Amino acid sequence: MTIDPPAQPARSAQPALSLIGAAKTFGPVVALADGTIRIEAGEIHALVGENGAGKSTLVKILAGLYTPDAGDFTLAGKPVAFRGVADSKAAGISVIYQEPTLFPDLTVAENIFIGRQPKNGLGLISTGAMRKAAKALFDRLGVQIDPDRVAEGLSIADQQIIEIAKAISLDAKVLIMDEPTAALSGVEVDRLFQVARSLRDAGAGILFISHRFEEVFALCDRITVMRDGRYIATHVTAETTVDAIVRQMVGRDIATLFPKQDAEIGDAVLAVEHLSRAGVFSDISFTVRSGEIVALAGLVGAGRTEVARAVFGIDPYDSGRVTLGGAPVKAGDPQAAITAGMGFVPEDRRKQGLVMDLSVARNATLTLRHRLARFGLISGRRERQAAEEWSTRLQVKTGSQEYAVSTLSGGNQQKVVLAKWLATEPSFLIVDEPTRGIDVGTKSEVHRLISELAGRGIAILMISSELPEVLGMADRVLVMHEGRITAELTREEATPETVMHAATGSLEGAR
C-alpha cells in the first residue's frame, strides 16, 4: 500500500455531519452512552475503538437503522431525525460495507440505478442512457469498470467501487466506509484510497472505520476515539501518534499489547524437511521446538498459508516430509495430523474455523465428539461442561454456552476456535493470522493466550501479516518470498528492515 500523508481538510462554515451526545440502550444494556462525532465537508475522518466501543451503534444511528434515545443530530447545520434507512439516504448519507450487497444477476449499471432507471420518451428503460451515466460516474472516480458486466463474479474491490458510484449518483454528501479494506489486496487498497481522496477533494465528508492504524494514518485527516460507548477525543492525524491513540482506545500503554512470556524452549517438536509443491512453494525446511513461537512472515502470495495447510495435511505436497515428535505424519490427511498432536487455527475463523449457526458449546467441542459420545450419542451435559471449562480458561465472554457463536465478537470467536483445538491437547499448533479483524484491546488477550500456550510447552507456528505482531511475539522469524524461505532471523536479528528486505527477496540467504 502506498503511504501518502493526508491533506488537511477544507473547512466549511457548517460541518457536513454533527452528532453530539447520542445515546442508545437495549433494555438494561447501554450500547452507546455518548456518541459524538463531527465530520467536515472535504475531510476523511477515522472512527476507531475496540469491539464494543460503540462504533457500530453510532454508524447504525447515522444510517437510520437505529433511532437514538438522546442526542443532537445535524446535517449541514440543520437538525435531522431519521425514521429509517430511506430517510438517511434521502438526506445524503451512504454506507459502504465491508461486504457489498449487489444483485448478482443484474449488470453493474442496473445495480447503480436500480429503482430509478432512466427512461426514454416512450417511458421504457433506456439501457444506453444508464450505461452512459454509469461510465460517467466511473470516469469521475478514475476507475474502469464495464457497466454492462453482470455483478456476479466481481471482486470485492470492484463491488465497493460500484457502491460508491451508486452513492455519488444519489448525491451523497457523507460516505461511511465500514472496514472497507478487510478483504482487499494492497493494490486494491491503493485504488480505494485514490477514490476516497478524490471524493474528499470534491467536498464529500467521509467516515472511515478501520482496525488498521497504518491505513488510518495514511488516509485520514482526523481521528475520533471511542471507548466503552463513549466519545474520548478527536485528533488531527498529523499531530498525534499510534501510541497515543491506542492508549485512549484501551486505557493502557501499547507495550502491553505483546505480553510475551519467557518460555523454556526445548527440543524440536515439528520438523519440515525439503517440502515442495510445484508452482506453490519449494524446498521448505524448518523446525519448531517445544515452548517456541516461530513466525512465518512475508508478503501476500509468498506461500505462507499454503505451507501451513500442507504441513497440516489439508493440501498435498509433491516431495519432502513432515515429522512430529520424530514420527512421520501422513501427507494429505488432516485427521492423521490431529491424531499425531497437531492443531490448526485457520485464517478465516468464520468460514473455516467455526460453524456460525451452532452454539458456543458445540463449536468449542467439535474436536471432542468421539470423547463425549456414549453409545453413539453426545451427552449434552458433558458437552456443556467441557465447553464451560475451556471458555473459563480462555475468558470467552458470552451470556450462555447455548448462544450461537455468531453472536460473539470477533475476539471471542477466535477464543472459541482456540478452545476447540486446545481441548485436543496438541503438542504443535498453527495459528494463521490469529488477530485479523480483532480490535486492538482484544488482540492483546489473544497474544497473551498464545504466549501462555508456549509457556506450557506447545510448539507454535504463527503466520502473520502484521509486522509489530511478528516482532512482538516470535522467538524466531522465518521469512518467505515467492514460495521460498529467504531468511531465518532470531528475535534479536528481526527488525522491520531485515524482515521487509527478506520479504521482498533482497536479503536471501540470511539463514
C-alpha positions in Angstrom: 0.0 0.0 0.0 1.3 3.4 -0.9 1.6 5.8 2.1 0.8 9.4 1.3 0.4 12.0 4.1 -3.2 13.1 4.4 -4.1 16.6 3.3 -5.7 19.0 5.7 -9.5 19.2 5.3 -11.1 22.1 3.6 -13.1 23.6 6.4 -16.7 24.8 5.8 -19.0 27.1 7.7 -21.1 24.1 8.8 -19.9 20.5 9.3 -21.3 18.0 6.8 -22.5 16.0 9.8 -22.6 16.5 13.5 -23.8 14.0 16.1 -23.5 15.2 19.7 -24.2 13.1 22.8 -26.1 10.3 21.1 -27.3 7.5 23.4 -28.9 4.1 22.7 -30.0 1.4 25.2 -31.5 -2.0 24.6 -33.3 -2.9 27.8 -30.7 -2.8 30.5 -27.8 -2.8 28.0 -26.2 0.6 27.3 -24.9 0.2 23.7 -24.0 3.9 23.4 -23.7 6.4 26.2 -22.1 9.4 24.4 -21.8 9.1 20.7 -20.2 12.3 19.4 -18.6 12.9 16.0 -18.3 15.9 13.7 -17.4 15.3 10.1 -16.4 18.3 7.9 -17.2 18.6 4.2 -13.9 17.8 2.4 -12.3 15.6 5.0 -11.7 11.9 5.7 -12.4 11.2 9.3 -11.5 8.0 11.1 -13.5 6.4 13.8 -11.5 4.0 16.0 -12.2 1.9 19.1 -12.2 -1.6 20.4 -15.0 -4.0 19.7 -17.8 -2.9 22.0 -16.7 0.7 22.0 -20.0 1.8 20.3 -18.8 2.3 16.8 -21.3 0.0 15.2 -24.2 1.5 17.1 -23.2 5.0 16.2 -22.9 4.0 12.5 -26.4 2.4 12.6 -27.8 5.7 14.0 -26.2 7.6 11.2 -27.6 5.1 8.7 -31.1 5.3 10.1 -31.2 1.7 11.3 -31.4 2.8 15.0 -33.3 5.8 16.5 -31.2 7.3 19.3 -32.7 7.8 22.7 -30.9 11.1 23.1 -28.5 13.4 21.2 -28.4 16.3 18.7 -28.0 15.3 15.1 -27.5 17.9 12.3 -26.6 17.8 8.6 -25.1 20.9 7.1 -26.3 22.7 10.2 -29.9 21.6 10.0 -31.4 19.3 12.7 -32.5 15.9 11.4 -34.3 12.8 12.7 -34.4 9.6 10.7 -37.3 7.2 10.8 -35.5 4.6 8.7 -32.7 3.9 6.2 -34.6 5.7 3.4 -34.6 8.9 5.4 -30.8 8.6 5.9 -30.2 8.0 2.2 -32.5 10.9 1.2 -30.6 13.2 3.5 -27.3 12.3 1.7 -25.7 9.6 3.8 -24.5 6.4 2.2 -22.8 3.4 3.9 -20.2 1.3 2.1 -19.9 -2.0 3.9 -17.1 -4.5 4.1 -19.1 -7.0 2.1 -21.3 -5.1 -0.5 -24.8 -6.4 -1.3 -25.1 -6.1 -5.1 -27.7 -8.1 -7.0 -25.6 -10.8 -8.7 -27.8 -11.3 -11.7 -28.0 -7.6 -12.6 -25.4 -5.6 -14.6 -23.2 -3.1 -13.0 -25.3 -0.2 -14.4 -28.5 -1.8 -13.3 -27.2 -2.2 -9.7 -26.2 1.5 -9.6 -29.6 2.8 -10.8 -32.0 0.1 -9.6 -35.4 1.5 -8.9 -34.6 4.8 -10.7 -33.5 3.7 -14.1 -33.5 6.4 -16.8 -36.5 6.3 -19.2 -36.8 7.2 -22.9 -39.6 9.2 -24.5 -41.8 6.1 -24.5 -41.4 5.5 -20.8 -39.2 2.5 -21.3 -35.9 1.9 -19.5 -33.0 3.4 -21.5 -30.1 1.0 -21.2 -28.0 3.3 -23.3 -28.6 6.3 -21.0 -28.0 4.1 -18.0 -24.7 2.7 -19.4 -23.6 6.3 -20.3 -24.4 7.6 -16.8 -22.6 4.7 -15.1 -19.5 5.2 -17.3 -19.5 8.9 -16.4 -19.6 8.0 -12.7 -16.6 5.7 -13.1 -14.7 8.3 -15.1 -15.3 10.8 -12.2 -13.8 8.2 -9.8 -10.9 7.5 -12.1 -11.6 3.8 -12.5 -12.6 1.5 -15.3 -15.4 -1.0 -14.8 -17.6 -2.3 -17.6 -21.2 -1.0 -16.9 -22.6 -4.0 -18.9 -20.9 -6.7 -16.9 -23.0 -8.9 -14.7 -22.2 -8.3 -11.0 -21.7 -11.9 -10.2 -18.0 -12.8 -10.0 -16.8 -9.2 -9.5 -14.1 -8.7 -6.9 -15.0 -7.2 -3.5 -12.9 -4.2 -4.5 -14.9 -3.6 -7.7 -18.2 -4.1 -5.8 -17.2 -1.5 -3.3 -16.4 1.0 -6.1 -19.8 0.3 -7.6 -21.5 1.0 -4.2 -19.5 4.3 -4.1 -20.6 5.2 -7.6 -24.2 4.5 -6.6 -23.8 6.8 -3.6 -22.5 9.6 -5.8 -25.4 9.1 -8.2 -27.7 9.6 -5.1 -25.8 12.9 -4.4 -24.4 11.6 -1.1 -22.8 14.3 1.0 -21.4 11.9 3.6 -20.0 8.4 2.9 -19.4 5.9 5.7 -16.8 3.3 4.9 -17.1 0.4 7.4 -13.9 -1.7 7.4 -13.8 -1.5 3.6 -10.2 -2.9 3.2 -10.5 -6.1 5.2 -10.8 -8.3 2.0 -8.7 -6.2 -0.4 -5.1 -6.7 -1.7 -2.6 -3.9 -1.4 -3.2 -2.7 -5.0 -7.0 -2.7 -4.4 -6.5 -0.7 -1.2 -4.4 1.9 -3.1 -7.2 2.3 -5.7 -9.9 2.6 -3.0 -7.8 5.3 -1.2 -7.4 7.2 -4.5 -11.2 7.2 -4.9 -11.7 8.3 -1.3 -9.2 11.2 -1.8 -10.9 12.3 -5.0 -14.3 12.4 -3.2 -12.8 14.3 -0.3 -11.2 16.8 -2.7 -14.6 17.2 -4.4 -16.1 18.2 -1.0 -17.6 15.0 0.4 -17.3 14.1 4.1 -16.1 10.5 4.6 -16.2 8.5 7.8 -13.6 5.7 7.7 -13.8 2.9 10.2 -10.8 0.5 10.5 -8.7 -1.5 12.9 -5.6 -0.9 10.7 -3.6 2.0 12.0 -1.3 2.2 9.0 -4.4 2.9 6.9 -5.9 5.4 9.3 -2.7 7.4 9.5 -2.1 7.2 5.7 -5.6 8.3 4.7 -7.4 10.2 7.3 -7.3 13.9 8.2 -8.7 13.5 11.7 -9.3 10.6 14.2 -12.1 10.2 16.7 -11.6 7.7 19.5 -14.4 5.9 21.3 -14.2 3.6 24.4 -16.9 1.8 26.3 -19.7 3.5 24.4 -18.3 7.0 25.0 -16.6 9.7 23.0 -13.0 10.1 24.2 -11.2 12.6 21.9 -10.7 13.8 18.3 -7.2 14.4 17.0 -5.7 15.9 13.9 -3.8 12.9 12.4 -0.6 14.8 11.8 -0.5 15.9 15.4 -0.9 12.5 17.1 0.7 9.0 17.2 -0.4 5.4 17.2 0.7 5.0 20.8 -1.4 7.9 21.9 -4.5 6.6 20.0 -4.0 3.1 21.4 -3.7 4.4 25.0 -7.0 6.2 24.6 -8.7 3.2 23.0 -7.8 0.7 25.6 -6.9 2.8 28.6 -3.4 1.3 28.9 0.0 1.5 27.3 0.8 0.0 23.9 3.6 -2.1 25.4 1.0 -4.4 27.0 -0.2 -5.4 23.5 2.5 -8.1 23.2 2.7 -9.8 26.6 5.5 -12.2 25.6 6.2 -14.5 28.5 9.5 -16.3 28.9 9.2 -19.9 28.0 11.6 -22.8 28.3 12.4 -23.8 24.7 13.1 -27.5 24.4 13.7 -30.0 21.6 12.2 -29.9 18.2 8.6 -31.0 18.1 7.9 -30.3 14.4 10.4 -30.9 11.6 9.6 -30.0 8.0 12.2 -31.2 5.5 12.5 -30.1 1.9 8.8 -29.7 1.4 7.9 -28.7 -2.2 4.8 -28.3 -4.3 5.2 -27.3 -8.0 4.3 -23.7 -8.6 3.4 -23.0 -4.9 6.5 -23.5 -2.6 9.9 -25.1 -2.9 12.4 -26.7 -0.6 10.8 -25.6 2.7 12.7 -26.8 5.7 12.4 -25.7 9.3 11.8 -26.8 12.9 9.6 -25.6 15.7 10.7 -26.5 19.3 8.6 -27.0 22.4 7.8 -23.7 24.0 8.8 -21.8 20.9 6.8 -19.3 18.8 8.1 -19.3 15.2 6.6 -16.6 13.0 6.1 -17.2 9.3 6.3 -13.8 7.7 6.1 -12.5 4.1 4.0 -10.5 1.7 0.6 -11.6 0.4 1.2 -14.5 -2.1 4.5 -15.6 -0.6 3.1 -19.1 0.2 2.9 -18.9 3.9 -0.7 -20.3 4.3 -0.1 -22.8 1.6 2.9 -24.3 3.6 0.8 -24.4 6.8 -2.0 -26.2 5.0 0.4 -28.7 3.6 2.0 -29.3 7.0 -1.4 -30.0 8.5 -2.5 -32.3 5.7 -5.2 -30.1 4.2 -3.3 -29.7 0.9 -0.9 -32.2 -0.8 2.8 -31.7 -1.5 5.0 -33.3 -4.1 8.1 -34.1 -2.1 9.6 -33.8 1.3 8.4 -34.9 4.7 6.8 -33.7 7.9 7.5 -35.3 11.3 6.0 -34.6 14.7 7.9 -35.8 17.8 10.2 -37.7 15.4 7.4 -39.7 13.8 6.3 -39.2 10.2 2.9 -37.5 9.6 0.9 -38.9 6.7 0.7 -36.4 3.9 -2.7 -35.1 2.8 -4.5 -36.4 5.9 -5.7 -33.8 8.4 -7.1 -36.5 10.7 -3.7 -38.1 10.9 -2.2 -34.7 11.8 -4.8 -34.2 14.5 -4.2 -37.7 15.9 -0.4 -37.0 15.9 -1.0 -33.9 18.0 -1.4 -31.0 15.6 -4.0 -28.2 15.8 -4.8 -25.6 13.2 -6.4 -22.2 13.8 -7.2 -21.0 10.3 -7.1 -17.5 8.8 -10.8 -17.2 8.2 -12.4 -18.2 11.5 -16.0 -17.6 10.3 -15.8 -19.9 7.2 -13.1 -22.4 8.2 -12.8 -22.4 12.0 -16.4 -22.2 13.2 -19.9 -23.3 12.3 -21.6 -20.0 12.8 -25.2 -21.3 13.3 -24.1 -23.7 16.1 -23.8 -22.9 19.8 -20.6 -21.8 21.5 -20.6 -25.1 23.4 -21.0 -27.2 20.2 -18.2 -25.3 18.4 -15.8 -25.5 21.3 -16.2 -29.3 21.5 -16.3 -30.2 17.8 -12.9 -31.9 18.1 -14.1 -33.9 21.1 -17.2 -35.5 19.6 -15.7 -39.0 19.9 -14.8 -38.5 23.6 -18.1 -37.0 24.5 -20.2 -39.7 22.8 -21.6 -42.7 24.6 -23.2 -45.5 22.6 -23.1 -43.1 19.6 -24.9 -40.3 21.4 -23.4 -37.0 22.5 -24.0 -36.1 26.2 -25.3 -32.5 26.3 -24.2 -32.2 29.9 -20.6 -33.4 29.2 -20.5 -31.1 26.2 -21.5 -28.1 28.2 -19.1 -29.0 31.0 -16.2 -29.3 28.5 -17.1 -26.0 26.8 -17.5 -24.2 30.1 -14.1 -25.4 31.3 -12.3 -24.0 28.2 -14.5 -20.9 28.0 -13.4 -20.1 31.6 -9.8 -20.8 30.9 -9.7 -18.6 27.8 -12.1 -15.9 29.3 -14.6 -16.2 26.5 -17.3 -13.6 27.1 -20.7 -15.0 26.3 -24.1 -14.8 28.0 -24.6 -18.5 27.6 -22.9 -21.5 26.1 -26.1 -22.2 24.2 -25.9 -18.9 22.3 -25.0 -19.1 18.6 -21.3 -18.5 18.1 -22.3 -15.9 15.5 -23.4 -13.6 18.4 -19.9 -13.3 19.8 -17.4 -10.6 19.0 -14.5 -11.4 16.6 -12.1 -11.7 19.5 -14.3 -14.1 21.4 -15.0 -16.2 18.3 -11.2 -16.6 17.9 -11.0 -17.8 21.5 -13.6 -20.4 20.8 -11.5 -21.6 17.8 -8.5 -21.8 20.1 -10.6 -23.7 22.7 -11.7 -26.2 20.1 -8.0 -27.1 19.4 -6.6 -26.8 22.9 -9.2 -29.4 24.0 -7.3 -31.9 21.9 -4.1 -31.2 24.0 -1.9 -30.6 20.9 1.9 -30.6 21.0 2.0 -28.3 18.0 -0.3 -25.5 17.0 -0.6 -23.5 13.8 -2.2 -20.1 14.2 -2.9 -18.3 10.8 -3.4 -14.5 11.2 -4.6 -15.0 14.8 -5.7 -11.4 15.3 -7.1 -10.4 11.9 -10.2 -8.3 12.2 -9.9 -8.1 16.0 -9.8 -4.8 17.9 -6.5 -3.7 19.4 -7.5 -4.5 23.0 -8.7 -8.0 22.3 -5.6 -8.6 20.3 -3.5 -8.3 23.5 -5.7 -11.0 25.0 -5.1 -13.4 22.1 -1.4 -12.6 22.3 -1.4 -13.4 26.0 -3.1 -16.7 25.3 -0.6 -17.7 22.6 2.3 -16.8 24.9 0.8 -18.8 27.7 0.4 -21.8 25.4 4.1 -21.6 24.5 4.8 -21.4 28.2 3.1 -24.7 28.6 5.5 -26.3 26.1 3.3 -26.2 23.0 5.3 -25.5 19.8 3.6 -22.7 17.8 3.8 -21.7 14.2 2.3 -18.3 13.8 1.5 -16.8 10.4 1.0 -13.0 10.5 0.9 -10.1 8.0 1.2 -7.6 10.9 4.9 -6.8 11.4 4.5 -5.5 15.0 2.8 -8.8 15.9 5.7 -10.8 14.3 8.4 -8.8 16.1 6.5 -8.7 19.4 5.6 -12.4 19.7 8.1 -14.5 17.8 11.2 -16.2 19.2 12.3 -16.8 15.6 11.1 -15.4 12.3 11.1 -17.3 9.0 10.5 -15.0 6.1 9.1 -16.2 2.8 9.3 -14.7 -0.7 7.8 -16.3 -3.8 7.4 -19.7 -2.3 10.8 -19.9 -0.6 12.2 -19.2 2.8 14.6 -16.3 2.3 15.7 -15.6 5.9 15.7 -17.2 9.3 16.1 -14.5 12.0 16.5 -14.7 15.8 14.3 -12.4 17.9 17.3 -10.0 18.2 18.0 -10.1 14.5 14.4 -9.5 13.4 13.7 -5.8 12.8 11.3 -4.1 10.4 14.1 -3.6 8.0 15.5 -7.1 8.0 12.1 -8.7 7.7 11.0 -6.5 4.9 14.2 -6.9 3.0 13.8 -10.7 3.2 10.1 -10.5 2.3 11.0 -8.6 -0.9 13.8 -11.0 -1.8 16.7 -8.6 -1.1 18.0 -10.5 2.0 18.0 -14.0 0.6 20.4 -16.4 2.3 20.3 -14.9 5.8 19.8 -18.3 7.4 
